[in-house]
């Protein structure tokens, strides 16, 4: 009698699992992309075209959720359903490169026939079992791998260089899996986005809190970005330091050492403040907060889950006294921006000398010494300097003889005017002094024979020779489109 009761139960469970498997398969799609990344070595040239595949998952509203890097610099997108041979043209609706999230859509409604919109789950716990669905390299059919959650914490996202909440798993995540759904008990708990190149069996998943933040952000029809506090801080474990700062002898608070101009914390926090709490959540002396049970994560998670335009309450110790300040959430403010996508590089040319804002892409394209790399790693914007303008390189010509070896030199002044952004440089070249353009650069040891700090050229001759220089190097315009006046 007992066995006859158990048998129908087992059959029903198996049928339910099979139904779940079909739904998860029908929610998973393959994405084909053709992309053209900008050429920062020659910013006027279109980048080399390349292609590849990724994965995605169908969510409500006939939308497909995937990774930001799958659609980055995309020139063409198409999608394919599991078990189908047809590729449907697709387009990007919204993308949040900072959080490795994007929504694409297909205008042909017939694509969504037979698909299933996933149901969102929660944040998994350590040792929970998960399944990764997608289309990794090595075949054209849907692939499913399983593993366990090994860690939940704040991790650097390689695509954006932002440190955000992520789920770590030992389930296989390979090229082509990117953007594919990760399920727990039939519910979406995230999308696969990267794996460790230096260790085995370590893959990462963009978790539901980051995905839901993104979907909430785009509800008004635009993407504002993940907020960042914009501070540097140090831990306060040392007892002598805590006494100096007037702190209680417990394990709370981090010392604010720098505040970036234009960031969320600007005009709210000051150097020397000790940040004790955010919205009532106590920050440990090592910069972590209590997460779940005995787990702790970086306190930046409190900021990255918020929306731009929201306000938070921050409890600080300032001058030995505790007070509460309000902070308006804003996107990240960087002196040298991290990875950027879907945008052409800015440049300006005078007399064959090419000027550009310093960026990680420019450093990768042209190389740079320690001085330049330190600006990228450690520099913070100030009211006087919101970006670093560099002499990228010189288009060699008789006119600019003597400066041919110059490259990647930070520009400080042009014609006596301080240069805090590329727009300042463009304006400064409109006002030569006594018919001359004088360009001053920071003194540093550069490449080749570039160890100088000053360039002087004749303004009229520079304008006259520029068309010939541009023709020699195939340059269509003396400046990027964003610098052209309407």
C-alpha positions as CSV (number, residue, x, y, z in Angstrom):
1,X,0.0,0.0,0.0
2,X,2.8,2.4,0.9
3,X,4.6,1.6,-2.4
4,X,1.5,2.3,-4.5
5,X,1.3,5.8,-2.9
6,X,4.9,6.6,-3.5
7,X,4.9,5.7,-7.2
8,X,2.5,8.4,-8.3
9,X,4.4,11.0,-6.3
10,X,7.7,10.1,-7.9
11,X,6.1,10.2,-11.4
12,X,4.5,13.6,-10.7
13,X,7.8,15.0,-9.5
14,X,9.6,13.8,-12.6
15,X,6.9,15.3,-14.8
16,X,7.2,18.6,-13.0
17,X,11.0,18.6,-13.4
18,X,10.7,17.8,-17.1
19,X,8.2,20.7,-17.5
20,X,10.6,23.1,-15.7
21,X,13.5,22.0,-18.0
22,X,11.4,22.7,-21.1
23,X,10.4,26.1,-19.8
24,X,14.0,27.0,-19.0
25,X,15.1,25.9,-22.4
26,X,12.4,27.9,-24.1
27,X,13.5,31.0,-22.2
28,X,17.1,30.7,-23.3
29,X,18.2,32.2,-26.7
30,X,21.4,32.5,-28.7
31,X,22.7,35.9,-29.7
32,X,24.9,36.5,-32.7
33,X,26.7,39.9,-32.8
34,X,28.9,41.8,-35.2
35,X,30.8,44.6,-33.4
36,X,33.2,47.3,-34.4
37,X,35.3,48.7,-31.5
38,X,36.8,52.2,-31.9
39,X,40.5,52.5,-32.9
40,X,42.1,54.7,-30.2
41,X,45.4,54.6,-32.0
42,X,43.8,56.3,-35.0
43,X,40.5,57.7,-33.5
44,X,39.3,59.0,-36.9
45,X,39.3,55.5,-38.4
46,X,36.4,53.0,-37.9
47,X,37.4,50.0,-35.8
48,X,38.0,46.5,-37.1
49,X,34.9,44.5,-37.4
50,X,34.5,41.2,-35.6
51,X,31.7,38.9,-34.5
52,X,30.8,36.2,-32.0
53,X,27.9,34.7,-30.0
54,X,26.4,35.1,-26.6
55,X,23.3,34.0,-24.8
56,X,20.2,35.6,-23.4
57,X,17.0,35.0,-21.5
58,X,13.5,36.0,-22.2
59,X,11.8,38.2,-19.6
60,X,8.4,39.9,-19.4
61,X,7.4,42.3,-22.0
62,X,8.9,40.4,-24.9
63,X,12.4,41.5,-23.8
64,X,15.6,39.6,-23.8
65,X,18.1,40.1,-21.0
66,X,21.8,39.6,-21.6
67,X,25.2,41.0,-20.8
68,X,26.5,44.5,-21.6
69,X,29.6,43.1,-23.2
70,X,27.6,40.9,-25.6
71,X,26.1,44.0,-27.3
72,X,29.0,46.4,-26.8
73,X,29.8,48.4,-29.9
74,X,27.3,46.2,-31.8
75,X,26.8,47.0,-35.5
76,X,24.4,44.1,-36.0
77,X,22.5,41.6,-33.7
78,X,20.4,38.6,-34.4
79,X,18.8,36.0,-32.1
80,X,17.8,32.3,-32.4
81,X,15.5,30.2,-30.2
82,X,16.4,26.8,-29.0
83,X,15.5,24.2,-31.6
84,X,15.0,26.7,-34.3
85,X,17.2,27.3,-37.3
86,X,16.1,30.9,-38.1
87,X,17.9,33.9,-36.9
88,X,15.8,37.0,-36.2
89,X,17.3,40.6,-36.4
90,X,17.4,42.2,-33.0
91,X,18.3,45.6,-31.6
92,X,19.5,47.0,-28.3
93,X,16.8,48.7,-26.2
94,X,18.9,49.6,-23.2
95,X,22.4,48.8,-22.0
96,X,24.1,49.3,-18.6
97,X,27.7,48.5,-19.2
98,X,28.7,49.3,-15.6
99,X,26.5,46.4,-14.3
100,X,27.0,44.0,-17.3
101,X,23.3,44.1,-18.2
102,X,21.4,44.9,-21.4
103,X,17.9,44.5,-22.8
104,X,17.5,43.7,-26.5
105,X,14.3,43.2,-28.4
106,X,13.0,41.6,-31.6
107,X,10.5,43.6,-33.8
108,X,9.1,40.4,-35.4
109,X,6.6,39.3,-32.7
110,X,6.6,35.8,-34.2
111,X,10.0,35.2,-32.6
112,X,8.4,35.1,-29.1
113,X,5.9,32.4,-30.1
114,X,6.8,29.3,-28.0
115,X,9.1,31.1,-25.7
116,X,8.6,31.4,-22.0
117,X,9.3,34.4,-19.8
118,X,11.3,33.5,-16.7
119,X,10.3,34.0,-13.1
120,X,12.8,35.8,-11.0
121,X,14.2,34.1,-7.9
122,X,16.3,35.5,-5.1
123,X,19.9,35.6,-4.1
124,X,21.3,32.1,-3.5
125,X,23.2,30.9,-0.5
126,X,26.6,29.2,-0.4
127,X,26.4,25.5,-1.5
128,X,23.1,26.0,-3.3
129,X,22.9,24.1,-6.6
130,X,22.5,26.1,-9.8
131,X,22.2,25.4,-13.5
132,X,23.7,27.5,-16.3
133,X,21.9,27.5,-19.6
134,X,23.4,28.9,-22.8
135,X,25.3,28.4,-26.0
136,X,29.0,28.1,-25.3
137,X,31.5,27.5,-28.0
138,X,31.8,23.9,-29.2
139,X,28.3,23.4,-30.6
140,X,25.2,25.0,-31.8
141,X,22.7,23.3,-29.5
142,X,21.7,24.5,-26.0
143,X,24.1,23.5,-23.3
144,X,23.3,23.0,-19.6
145,X,25.9,22.8,-16.9
146,X,25.4,22.5,-13.1
147,X,27.4,23.5,-10.1
148,X,27.1,24.9,-6.6
149,X,27.4,28.4,-5.3
150,X,30.8,28.8,-3.7
151,X,30.6,32.5,-2.7
152,X,28.4,35.6,-2.8
153,X,30.2,38.9,-2.5
154,X,31.5,42.1,-4.2
155,X,33.7,41.3,-7.2
156,X,35.3,43.4,-9.9
157,X,33.4,43.2,-13.2
158,X,36.0,42.9,-15.9
159,X,33.9,44.7,-18.6
160,X,33.4,47.9,-16.6
161,X,36.1,47.6,-13.8
162,X,33.3,48.3,-11.3
163,X,33.2,46.3,-8.0
164,X,29.6,45.0,-7.6
165,X,27.7,42.1,-6.1
166,X,28.2,38.8,-7.8
167,X,27.6,35.1,-7.3
168,X,30.6,32.8,-7.7
169,X,29.9,29.2,-8.9
170,X,31.9,26.2,-10.0
171,X,29.4,25.6,-12.8
172,X,31.2,25.8,-16.2
173,X,30.9,29.3,-17.8
174,X,32.7,29.6,-21.1
175,X,32.7,32.0,-24.1
176,X,29.3,32.0,-25.6
177,X,27.6,31.5,-22.2
178,X,27.7,35.2,-21.5
179,X,24.3,36.6,-20.8
180,X,22.8,33.2,-20.4
181,X,20.4,32.4,-17.6
182,X,21.4,30.8,-14.3
183,X,18.6,28.9,-12.6
184,X,17.9,27.6,-9.1
185,X,14.7,25.5,-8.7
186,X,13.4,26.7,-12.0
187,X,13.7,30.4,-11.2
188,X,16.2,32.9,-12.6
189,X,18.9,33.9,-10.0
190,X,21.2,35.7,-12.4
191,X,23.0,35.8,-15.8
192,X,26.5,34.4,-16.5
193,X,29.1,37.0,-17.3
194,X,32.7,36.0,-16.7
195,X,35.0,33.3,-15.5
196,X,38.4,33.4,-13.9
197,X,41.4,33.1,-16.3
198,X,43.8,32.4,-13.4
199,X,41.9,29.7,-11.6
200,X,39.9,26.6,-12.4
201,X,36.1,26.2,-12.0
202,X,35.4,29.8,-11.0
203,X,32.6,31.5,-12.9
204,X,30.6,34.6,-12.0
205,X,26.9,35.5,-12.2
206,X,25.3,38.9,-12.3
207,X,22.7,38.4,-9.4
208,X,19.1,39.4,-9.3
209,X,19.6,42.5,-7.1
210,X,21.8,44.1,-9.9
211,X,19.4,43.0,-12.6
212,X,16.4,44.4,-10.8
213,X,18.2,47.7,-10.2
214,X,18.9,47.9,-13.9
215,X,15.3,47.1,-14.9
216,X,14.0,49.7,-12.4
217,X,16.5,52.3,-13.8
218,X,15.3,52.0,-17.4
219,X,11.5,52.2,-16.5
220,X,11.6,56.0,-17.3
221,X,13.0,55.3,-20.8
222,X,16.7,56.0,-20.1
223,X,19.6,54.5,-18.2
224,X,21.2,56.7,-15.6
225,X,23.9,54.3,-14.3
226,X,24.9,52.7,-11.0
227,X,25.8,55.3,-8.4
228,X,29.2,55.5,-6.8
229,X,30.1,57.3,-3.6
230,X,33.3,58.7,-5.1
231,X,35.6,58.5,-2.1
232,X,38.9,56.9,-1.1
233,X,39.1,55.4,2.3
234,X,41.3,53.5,4.7
235,X,40.5,51.1,7.5
236,X,40.7,52.1,11.2
237,X,41.9,49.0,12.9
238,X,44.8,50.7,14.5
239,X,44.0,51.8,18.1
240,X,46.2,54.9,18.0
241,X,44.5,56.0,14.8
242,X,41.1,55.6,16.4
243,X,42.1,57.6,19.4
244,X,43.4,60.4,17.2
245,X,40.1,60.4,15.3
246,X,38.0,60.4,18.5
247,X,36.4,57.1,17.8
248,X,35.0,54.5,20.2
249,X,37.2,51.5,20.8
250,X,34.9,49.2,18.7
251,X,35.1,47.8,15.2
252,X,33.2,50.5,13.3
253,X,34.0,53.2,10.7
254,X,36.4,53.9,7.8
255,X,38.4,57.1,7.3
256,X,37.7,59.2,4.2
257,X,41.0,60.2,2.6
258,X,39.8,61.7,-0.7
259,X,36.6,62.9,-2.2
260,X,36.2,63.1,-6.0
261,X,34.9,66.4,-7.5
262,X,31.4,65.9,-9.0
263,X,30.9,62.6,-7.2
264,X,28.0,61.7,-4.9
265,X,30.0,62.5,-1.8
266,X,31.3,65.9,-3.0
267,X,29.9,68.7,-0.8
268,X,28.6,66.1,1.6
269,X,31.7,64.2,3.0
270,X,35.1,65.7,3.7
271,X,38.6,64.4,4.0
272,X,39.1,63.4,7.6
273,X,35.5,62.3,8.1
274,X,35.0,58.8,9.5
275,X,32.1,57.1,7.8
276,X,30.2,55.1,10.4
277,X,26.9,54.1,8.9
278,X,24.9,54.3,5.7
279,X,21.1,54.4,6.2
280,X,21.6,53.0,9.6
281,X,23.8,50.1,8.5
282,X,27.0,49.9,10.5
283,X,30.2,49.9,8.5
284,X,33.1,47.8,10.0
285,X,36.6,49.2,10.4
286,X,37.6,47.1,7.4
287,X,34.9,48.6,5.1
288,X,32.5,45.6,5.3
289,X,28.9,45.3,6.4
290,X,26.9,42.5,7.8
291,X,25.2,40.7,5.0
292,X,23.5,37.4,5.9
293,X,24.1,35.2,8.9
294,X,27.9,35.3,9.4
295,X,28.6,36.7,5.9
296,X,30.1,40.2,5.3
297,X,30.5,42.2,2.1
298,X,32.0,45.5,1.0
299,X,29.9,48.5,2.1
300,X,29.9,49.7,-1.5
301,X,27.0,47.3,-2.1
302,X,24.8,49.7,-0.2
303,X,25.5,52.4,-2.8
304,X,25.4,50.3,-5.9
305,X,21.9,49.0,-5.3
306,X,20.5,52.5,-5.2
307,X,19.3,54.7,-8.1
308,X,20.8,57.9,-9.3
309,X,18.8,60.8,-7.8
310,X,18.0,59.0,-4.5
311,X,19.3,60.3,-1.2
312,X,21.0,58.3,1.6
313,X,21.7,59.2,5.2
314,X,25.4,58.9,6.2
315,X,26.5,59.0,9.8
316,X,30.0,60.4,10.1
317,X,32.4,61.4,12.9
318,X,33.7,64.8,12.0
319,X,36.0,66.7,14.5
320,X,35.3,64.1,17.1
321,X,31.5,64.6,16.9
322,X,29.0,62.3,15.2
323,X,26.5,63.9,12.7
324,X,24.3,62.7,9.9
325,X,24.6,64.1,6.4
326,X,22.5,63.5,3.3
327,X,24.1,62.3,0.1
328,X,22.6,62.6,-3.4
329,X,23.3,59.5,-5.4
330,X,25.2,60.2,-8.7
331,X,27.0,58.0,-11.3
332,X,30.8,57.4,-11.0
333,X,33.0,60.5,-11.5
334,X,36.5,59.6,-12.7
335,X,39.5,61.6,-13.8
336,X,40.4,58.9,-16.2
337,X,37.3,56.9,-17.2
338,X,37.4,53.2,-17.2
339,X,36.3,51.0,-20.1
340,X,33.8,52.8,-22.4
341,X,31.6,51.4,-25.2
342,X,29.2,52.5,-27.9
343,X,30.9,55.8,-28.4
344,X,33.6,57.2,-30.7
345,X,36.8,58.6,-29.2
346,X,37.3,62.4,-29.0
347,X,40.3,64.0,-30.6
348,X,41.6,67.4,-31.8
349,X,44.5,68.0,-34.2
350,X,46.6,71.2,-34.6
351,X,49.6,71.2,-36.9
352,X,49.6,67.4,-37.0
353,X,49.7,67.2,-33.2
354,X,46.9,64.9,-31.9
355,X,45.2,65.6,-28.6
356,X,42.8,63.3,-26.8
357,X,41.3,62.8,-23.3
358,X,43.2,60.1,-21.4
359,X,41.3,56.9,-21.1
360,X,42.1,53.2,-20.4
361,X,41.5,52.5,-24.0
362,X,44.0,55.1,-25.1
363,X,46.6,53.7,-22.7
364,X,46.0,50.2,-24.1
365,X,46.2,51.4,-27.7
366,X,49.3,53.6,-27.4
367,X,51.0,52.3,-24.2
368,X,52.1,54.6,-21.4
369,X,54.7,54.9,-18.7
370,X,54.3,54.8,-14.9
371,X,53.4,58.5,-14.7
372,X,50.4,58.1,-17.0
373,X,49.3,54.8,-15.5
374,X,49.3,56.4,-12.0
375,X,46.9,59.1,-13.2
376,X,44.6,56.3,-14.4
377,X,44.9,54.3,-11.2
378,X,45.1,57.1,-8.6
379,X,43.9,60.3,-10.1
380,X,40.7,62.0,-9.0
381,X,38.8,64.8,-10.7
382,X,39.1,68.3,-9.1
383,X,37.2,71.5,-9.9
384,X,40.1,72.6,-12.1
385,X,40.7,69.3,-13.9
386,X,37.8,66.9,-14.7
387,X,39.8,65.0,-17.3
388,X,43.4,64.6,-18.4
389,X,44.2,65.9,-21.9
390,X,47.2,64.3,-23.5
391,X,49.3,64.9,-26.6
392,X,48.5,61.4,-27.9
393,X,51.0,61.4,-30.8
394,X,52.4,63.4,-33.7
395,X,51.5,62.9,-37.4
396,X,55.1,63.4,-38.6
397,X,55.7,66.2,-41.1
398,X,58.4,68.8,-41.7
399,X,56.3,71.4,-40.1
400,X,56.3,69.7,-36.6
401,X,60.0,68.6,-36.9
402,X,61.6,68.4,-33.4
403,X,58.4,67.0,-31.8
404,X,58.1,63.7,-33.7
405,X,58.9,61.5,-30.8
406,X,56.4,63.1,-28.5
407,X,53.5,60.8,-27.3
408,X,51.2,60.4,-24.3
409,X,52.3,63.7,-22.7
410,X,49.7,65.3,-20.3
411,X,48.9,68.9,-21.4
412,X,48.7,71.5,-18.6
413,X,48.4,74.8,-20.6
414,X,47.8,76.0,-24.1
415,X,48.5,79.7,-24.9
416,X,48.6,80.4,-21.2
417,X,45.3,78.8,-20.4
418,X,44.9,76.0,-17.9
419,X,43.6,72.8,-19.5
420,X,41.1,70.9,-17.4
421,X,39.2,69.2,-20.2
422,X,39.5,68.8,-24.0
423,X,37.0,71.6,-24.5
424,X,39.4,74.0,-22.8
425,X,42.1,73.0,-25.2
426,X,39.9,73.6,-28.2
427,X,39.0,77.1,-26.9
428,X,42.6,77.9,-26.1
429,X,43.8,77.3,-29.6
430,X,41.4,80.0,-30.8
431,X,43.6,82.6,-29.0
432,X,47.3,82.4,-30.1
433,X,49.8,84.7,-28.5
434,X,51.7,86.9,-30.9
435,X,50.9,84.5,-33.7
436,X,52.2,81.5,-31.8
437,X,50.7,78.4,-30.2
438,X,52.5,77.4,-27.0
439,X,51.7,74.0,-25.5
440,X,53.0,73.1,-22.1
441,X,53.1,69.6,-20.8
442,X,53.9,68.0,-17.5
443,X,57.5,67.1,-17.2
444,X,58.1,63.4,-17.3
445,X,60.3,60.8,-19.0
446,X,58.4,59.6,-22.0
447,X,59.1,57.4,-25.0
448,X,61.9,58.0,-27.5
449,X,63.3,61.5,-27.4
450,X,60.2,62.9,-25.7
451,X,61.5,64.4,-22.5
452,X,60.5,68.0,-23.1
453,X,57.8,70.1,-21.6
454,X,57.1,72.8,-24.3
455,X,56.0,72.9,-27.9
456,X,55.8,76.2,-29.9
457,X,54.4,76.4,-33.4
458,X,53.3,79.2,-35.6
459,X,49.5,79.4,-35.6
460,X,48.9,80.6,-39.1
461,X,51.4,78.0,-40.6
462,X,49.8,75.3,-38.5
463,X,46.4,76.0,-40.0
464,X,47.8,76.2,-43.5
465,X,49.7,72.9,-43.3
466,X,47.0,70.9,-41.6
467,X,45.1,69.9,-44.8
468,X,48.3,68.4,-46.3
469,X,49.1,66.5,-43.1
470,X,45.6,65.2,-42.8
471,X,45.6,64.1,-46.5
472,X,48.9,62.2,-45.9
473,X,47.5,60.2,-43.1
474,X,43.9,59.8,-44.3
475,X,42.4,61.9,-41.6
476,X,38.9,63.2,-42.7
477,X,38.5,65.9,-40.1
478,X,40.6,67.9,-37.6
479,X,38.3,67.0,-34.7
480,X,35.8,64.4,-33.6
481,X,32.1,64.9,-34.2
482,X,31.4,65.8,-30.6
483,X,33.7,68.9,-30.9
484,X,32.1,70.3,-34.0
485,X,29.9,73.3,-33.5
486,X,26.3,72.9,-34.8
